[in-house]
């Protein structure tokens, strides 16, 4: 699953499934965005969270490859240090087909971490969006919960690649771009 040829063999129904996951995430995120509209500074051209080195599951890379073949074949990645898919003005060139992680950035986020006393909820938000009610005052429904959708994507990826959970550096999708950021396999 690490090469473009491998990803091209991902069944079209799996790519369509990943796109439906993205659509569901967008639907579920909409009320959170609406509730926090006054605090969110995320707009076209805001790219503070669009970092270089971002990796996605190979099935999400296949979504990008199927919709942006020409860009990947002949386009130039954004300079290193920021996401390869930003244009000169800092806007996303694949916005409609951006991966899951890009669909939830900037929102109030919550997740569970294990500490010495057991599971503990952790919350965070982009520093640009910090002005507003304190995160600990928000209800769980007013935050995006990290974990469930990542787990679904990871499980589907594991079915494709025998459990390797193959992740692909976004920059590596460009045919002519630098290939210094490798495909990353996460051991389970």
C-alpha positions in Angstrom: 0.0 0.0 0.0 3.0 2.3 0.2 3.4 3.1 -3.5 1.1 5.0 -5.9 0.6 1.7 -7.8 -0.4 -0.1 -4.7 -2.9 2.7 -3.8 -4.3 2.6 -7.3 -5.3 -1.0 -6.6 -7.4 0.0 -3.6 -10.9 -0.9 -4.6 -13.1 2.0 -5.7 -15.7 1.0 -3.1 -13.1 1.5 -0.3 -12.2 4.9 -1.7 -15.9 5.8 -1.9 -16.3 4.6 1.8 -13.5 6.9 2.8 -15.2 9.8 1.1 -18.5 8.9 2.9 -16.5 9.0 6.2 -15.3 12.5 5.3 -18.9 13.5 4.5 -20.2 12.2 7.8 -17.4 14.0 9.7 -18.3 17.2 7.9 -22.0 16.7 9.0 -21.1 16.0 12.6 -18.6 18.9 12.7 -21.1 21.4 11.4 -23.0 22.0 14.7 -19.7 22.3 16.6 -18.5 24.9 14.0 -21.8 26.7 14.3 -21.6 26.7 18.2 -18.1 28.2 18.1 -18.4 30.5 15.1 -17.5 33.6 17.1 -14.2 32.1 18.3 -13.1 30.2 15.2 -10.5 32.1 13.1 -10.2 29.2 10.7 -10.8 30.7 7.2 -9.3 30.3 3.7 -5.7 31.3 4.0 -5.3 30.4 7.7 -2.8 27.6 7.6 -1.1 27.6 10.9 -2.1 23.9 11.4 -1.2 22.9 7.9 2.1 21.4 8.9 4.7 19.5 6.8 5.2 15.9 7.6 1.5 15.1 8.0 0.7 11.5 7.2 -2.6 9.9 6.3 -3.8 6.4 5.9 -3.1 5.0 2.4 -6.8 4.8 1.7 -7.1 8.6 2.3 -4.1 9.2 0.0 -6.0 7.2 -2.7 -8.9 9.6 -2.4 -6.5 12.5 -3.1 -4.8 10.7 -5.9 -8.1 9.8 -7.6 -9.4 13.4 -7.5 -6.1 15.4 -8.1 -4.2 13.3 -10.6 -3.1 16.3 -12.7 -2.0 18.3 -9.7 0.1 15.4 -8.3 1.6 14.6 -11.7 2.6 18.1 -12.8 2.1 20.4 -9.8 4.7 21.6 -7.4 4.3 21.0 -3.7 4.4 24.0 -1.4 7.8 24.7 0.0 8.9 22.5 2.8 7.8 23.6 6.3 4.1 23.8 5.5 1.7 21.3 3.9 2.6 20.4 0.4 -1.0 21.1 -0.8 -1.0 24.8 0.1 -1.0 27.2 -2.9 1.1 30.4 -3.0 -1.6 32.3 -1.1 -1.8 29.6 1.6 -5.1 28.1 0.6 -5.6 24.4 0.3 -5.6 23.0 -3.3 -7.4 19.8 -2.3 -9.9 21.3 0.2 -12.9 19.3 -1.0 -10.9 16.1 -0.7 -8.7 16.9 2.3 -8.1 14.1 4.7 -9.9 13.5 8.0 -7.4 15.3 10.2 -7.8 18.5 8.2 -11.5 18.5 8.7 -11.4 18.8 12.5 -8.3 21.1 13.0 -9.0 24.3 14.9 -12.1 22.9 16.8 -12.2 22.3 20.5 -10.9 18.8 20.7 -11.2 16.2 23.4 -9.7 12.7 23.9 -8.9 10.2 26.6 -5.4 9.4 27.7 -4.3 6.8 30.2 -2.5 8.2 33.3 -1.6 6.6 36.7 -5.1 7.1 37.9 -6.8 5.6 34.8 -8.3 7.3 31.8 -8.3 11.1 31.9 -10.0 13.4 29.4 -7.7 15.9 27.7 -8.9 19.0 25.8 -7.2 21.4 23.4 -7.9 24.0 20.8 -5.8 25.9 18.3 -4.2 28.9 20.0 -5.8 31.2 17.4 -9.2 30.0 18.5 -8.6 30.0 22.3 -10.5 33.2 23.0 -14.0 32.2 24.3 -15.4 29.9 26.9 -12.8 27.8 28.8 -12.5 24.4 27.3 -13.3 22.7 30.7 -16.6 24.6 30.7 -17.8 23.1 27.4 -20.0 20.0 27.2 -18.6 17.0 25.5 -21.0 17.7 22.6 -19.4 21.1 22.1 -16.1 19.5 21.3 -14.9 17.1 18.6 -14.0 13.7 20.2 -10.8 12.3 18.7 -10.6 8.5 18.4 -13.7 7.0 16.9 -13.2 8.1 13.3 -9.4 7.5 13.4 -10.1 4.0 14.7 -12.6 3.3 11.8 -10.1 4.6 9.2 -7.3 2.6 10.8 -9.4 -0.6 10.9 -10.4 -0.3 7.3 -6.7 0.4 6.4 -5.7 -2.7 8.4 -8.1 -4.8 6.3 -6.4 -3.6 3.2 -2.8 -4.1 4.2 -2.8 -7.0 6.6 -2.7 -4.9 9.7 0.3 -2.7 8.7 -1.8 0.5 9.2 0.2 2.1 6.3 0.4 5.8 6.5 1.6 8.0 3.7 3.3 11.4 3.9 1.2 13.9 2.0 4.3 15.5 0.4 5.2 12.1 -1.1 2.1 12.1 -3.3 3.6 14.6 -5.7 5.4 13.0 -8.6 8.1 15.6 -8.9 8.3 16.7 -5.3 10.9 16.0 -2.8 10.6 12.5 -1.4 12.4 13.0 1.9 9.4 12.4 4.1 8.9 8.6 4.0 5.9 6.3 4.2 5.4 5.4 7.8 4.2 2.0 9.1 2.8 2.0 12.6 3.3 -1.2 14.5 0.4 -2.5 16.4 
